[in-house]
Amino acid sequence: MPCYLYQASYSGDAIKALVGSPQDRTGAAKAAIEANGGTMIGAWMAFGSDDLVVVADMPDDACMAGVALAVSATGAIVGGKTTKLLDMPTAVEGMKKAKAVLEVYQPPS
């Protein structure tokens, strides 16, 4: 299954709720992912521009989009972004394909 990195920030209201009632949201994230046939690899709170980082295996792009859209639709998440991750064999295959393209592609001059 393809692997995805999901990064997001909580809305002000969600942060207020978490501070008022501290809770581990891992179970909620896991349930959302499993609802679309995925497996959660891990979930973390983070410093910086993102409050939340989740890595999950999902059946396909549409399933991951469904999770990201549903979570955003609640209003608890703002600025979510999803990155499809490549395993190393796939990345190496991409490198080989890039090498073949460079044999014919000419940049602007």
C-alpha positions as CSV (number, residue, x, y, z in Angstrom):
1,M,0.0,0.0,0.0
2,P,1.2,3.5,-0.6
3,C,2.5,5.4,2.4
4,Y,1.4,9.0,3.2
5,L,2.7,11.8,5.4
6,Y,-0.1,14.0,6.7
7,Q,0.8,17.3,8.4
8,A,-1.7,19.8,9.9
9,S,-2.3,22.4,12.5
10,Y,-5.1,22.5,15.0
11,S,-7.6,25.3,14.9
12,G,-7.7,27.8,17.8
13,D,-10.9,26.1,19.1
14,A,-9.3,22.6,18.9
15,I,-6.2,23.8,20.8
16,K,-8.5,25.4,23.4
17,A,-10.3,22.1,23.8
18,L,-7.1,20.1,24.1
19,V,-5.7,22.5,26.7
20,G,-9.0,22.4,28.6
21,S,-9.2,18.6,28.4
22,P,-5.8,17.1,27.6
23,Q,-6.2,14.0,25.5
24,D,-4.3,11.6,23.3
25,R,-5.9,11.9,19.8
26,T,-4.0,8.9,18.4
27,G,-7.1,6.7,18.7
28,A,-9.2,9.2,16.7
29,A,-6.6,9.4,14.0
30,K,-6.3,5.7,13.8
31,A,-10.0,5.2,13.5
32,A,-10.2,7.8,10.7
33,I,-7.5,6.0,8.8
34,E,-8.9,2.5,9.3
35,A,-12.4,3.8,8.2
36,N,-10.9,4.1,4.7
37,G,-8.9,0.8,4.8
38,G,-5.6,2.2,6.0
39,T,-3.1,1.4,8.7
40,M,-1.6,4.1,10.9
41,I,2.1,3.8,11.2
42,G,2.4,6.6,13.8
43,A,1.1,9.9,15.0
44,W,3.1,12.7,16.7
45,M,2.6,16.2,18.0
46,A,5.2,18.6,16.7
47,F,6.9,21.9,17.2
48,G,7.0,24.4,14.3
49,S,4.5,25.1,11.6
50,D,2.6,21.8,12.1
51,D,1.0,20.7,15.3
52,L,0.3,17.1,14.1
53,V,2.2,14.7,11.9
54,V,0.7,11.3,10.9
55,V,2.2,8.6,8.7
56,A,-0.2,6.0,7.3
57,D,-0.4,3.2,4.7
58,M,-3.5,3.7,2.6
59,P,-5.0,1.6,-0.2
60,D,-4.8,4.6,-2.7
61,D,-4.9,8.3,-3.1
62,A,-8.7,8.6,-2.9
63,C,-8.7,6.8,0.4
64,M,-6.1,9.2,1.8
65,A,-8.0,12.2,0.4
66,G,-11.1,11.0,2.1
67,V,-9.4,10.9,5.5
68,A,-7.8,14.3,5.0
69,L,-11.0,15.9,3.8
70,A,-13.1,14.4,6.5
71,V,-10.8,15.5,9.3
72,S,-10.6,19.0,7.8
73,A,-14.4,19.2,7.4
74,T,-14.7,19.0,11.2
75,G,-13.0,22.4,11.6
76,A,-10.5,21.0,14.1
77,I,-7.7,21.1,11.5
78,V,-6.4,24.0,9.4
79,G,-3.7,24.0,6.8
80,G,-3.5,20.2,6.4
81,K,-1.2,18.9,3.7
82,T,-0.6,15.3,2.4
83,T,2.6,14.0,0.9
84,K,2.7,10.6,-0.8
85,L,5.9,8.9,0.2
86,L,8.0,6.6,-2.0
87,D,9.8,3.5,-0.7
88,M,13.4,3.2,-1.8
89,P,12.9,0.6,-4.6
90,T,10.3,3.0,-6.1
91,A,12.6,6.0,-5.7
92,V,15.5,4.1,-7.4
93,E,13.1,3.2,-10.3
94,G,12.3,6.9,-10.5
95,M,16.0,7.7,-10.6
96,K,16.5,5.2,-13.5
97,K,13.6,6.8,-15.4
98,A,15.0,10.3,-14.8
99,K,18.3,9.1,-16.3
100,A,16.5,8.0,-19.4
101,V,14.7,11.3,-19.7
102,L,18.0,13.2,-19.4
103,E,19.3,11.4,-22.5
104,V,16.6,13.1,-24.6
105,Y,15.5,16.3,-22.7
106,Q,17.2,19.6,-23.5
107,P,16.7,22.5,-21.1
108,P,16.0,26.0,-22.4
109,S,19.0,27.8,-23.6
